[in-house]
Amino acid sequence: MQDEVDRLVAAWRVERPDLDVEPLQVLSRVSRLARHLDRARRDAFTEHGLEPWEFDVLTALRRAGEPYELSPGALLRATLVTSGTMTNRIDRLEEAGLVQRRPDPEDKRGILVRLTPAGRRKVDAAFAALLDRERDLLAGLDHAARDNLSTLLRTLLIPFDTQPPAREAP
């Protein structure tokens, strides 16, 4: 059984026999799978009236546990966006009734962003829909194969995840 990547690799081996195209066998498949995952994510979020960025902020709050609140700084670290972008996102989510701001009792100048009950219902439903779609993407693998793939991908990702994030240009 061949996939599109097999055909791509075979063509490059003919056209550029001087190059080792083995990395394409893994990384082109990861790239193609990422596109399918992006499509599945967009579909799950759209079904629940959410944009991907909204899902990211809401899930960060949901994962925080009761009372489902974080400081804007913690949300920045969880979602890897600038402070101006996060302020805009919080504003928009607050207007939609999905989050609320409240004073931080530990810091008189600070605020906390809290997931509202409507936000919790929406993110829980979207997350369940996302997991259904992700299970469909992995349907061709049994449990042992999924565990093995997870371990291999973790091995590839750990060096990237342990590097400090790149600084944004001013």
N, C-alpha and C positions, 0 to 999 in steps of 0.2 A: 504494500500500500504506500503510495507517494502523496505528499502534500505539495503545496506551492513552493515551500522552502526547498524541498528536494530538487524541484525543477530549476529554481534560481541558482542553487549551489552547483548543479550539474552544468548549467550554462556558463557560470563563471570559471569552472574548472577547464572548460573548453577554451574560453576566451582569454583567460589569464592563468595558464598552468604553472606559471612561475610564483603564484601567490598561494599561501595556505588559507583557504576560505573556510576552514573548520569553525571559526567563531560564528559564522553566519548560521550554522546548523542549530545553535542554541539561541543566540540573541535575536535573530530574525523571527524565530518562533515566539520568543518572549514579547517582541514588539507587536507582532500580529495578535497575540493573545491580549495584550494591553489594549489594543483597539477594540476588540470584542468586549472586554471588560468595561471600557469607557462607555460603549454603547449600552450595555446592560445597566450600568450605573445611571446613565442619563434617563433611560426608560423607567427604572424604578423610582427615581426622584420625580420625574415629570408626572408619573401616575399619582403621586402624592402632593403635587403642587409645590415642589421644592427645586431650587437650583443647587448644583453641586456645592457651591460655597456655603449656602444655607445649611445643607446637610452637614458639612464639615464643622461649622460652629455649633450646631445643635447637638451633634454626637459628642463633641468635646464636653459640652455641659452635661449631657446624659451620662457619659462615662465617669464623670466626677462623683456620682452618687449623691444621695440626699445631702443637702437640699438642692442639688443640681445647679450649683453656682460656681463661678470662677471670676477672678479679676480679669480685666482686659489684658493685662500682661501675660497671665497664664493662657488666655485664649490666643494671644499672639504666638506664644511658644508652641501651642498645640496645632496651629494652622499655618504657621510660617508665612504670615503676611505682615505688611508694615502697619504701624500704629494708625496712620490715616485711613488705610483700607479697613482696619478692624473697627474703627469708630463708625465709618460709613455702614459697615455690615451690621453692627449692633443697632444703629439707628433704624435701618430698614427692617430688621427682625423685630424690633420693639414696635414699630408702626404696624406690623403684621400681627401683633399680639402673641408672638412666639417666645419672646424674652421680655424681661423687665429689669431695669436698673434699680439698685438700691444702695444707700450709703454703706460703706464698709465700716462695721463697728470697731474694727481694729485700727483703722487709718482714717482720720477725720477728713482727709483730702481725697481718699480713694472711693471707688464704687465697686460693686459686685454686679455681675450679670447673672440673672437667674432664669432658668427655663420655666416657662409658664406651663400649667396643665395642658393647654392646647398645643404648646410646642412639644411637650413630652409625647402626647398622643400622636402627633404628626411624625416626629422622628422615629418613634417606635414602629409605626406602620411602614414607613419608608425603609427602615433597617431590615424588617422582616421580609419585605419585597426584594430588597437587594440580596439578602442571603439566599432566597429561592433562586434568583437568577444566577448567583455565583455557583450554587450547587449544580445547576444545569450546565454551566461551563465545565465543571469538573466531573460530569457524569461518566465520562469514558475511563475514569481511573477508580480502582478500588481503594479501600482505606489505606492499605499498605503503600500503594503507589503515591497517594496524596501525601502521606507522611514523609516518604522518601523525597518527593519533589519539594515539599516544604523545607526539609533539612538542607537540600542542595541550594535552594534559593536563599535561605538564611545565610549560608556560607558565603555566597556571592555578595549579599547586601551588607553584612556586618562591617566591612571596611568603609563603606560609604556612610553608614549610619553613625559611625564613631568619629567621623571627621566633623570639625566645627562647620556650621552652615556658612556658605559664601555670603559676604557682605553685599548688600545692594548698593548700587551707585547712587550718589545723592541726587 
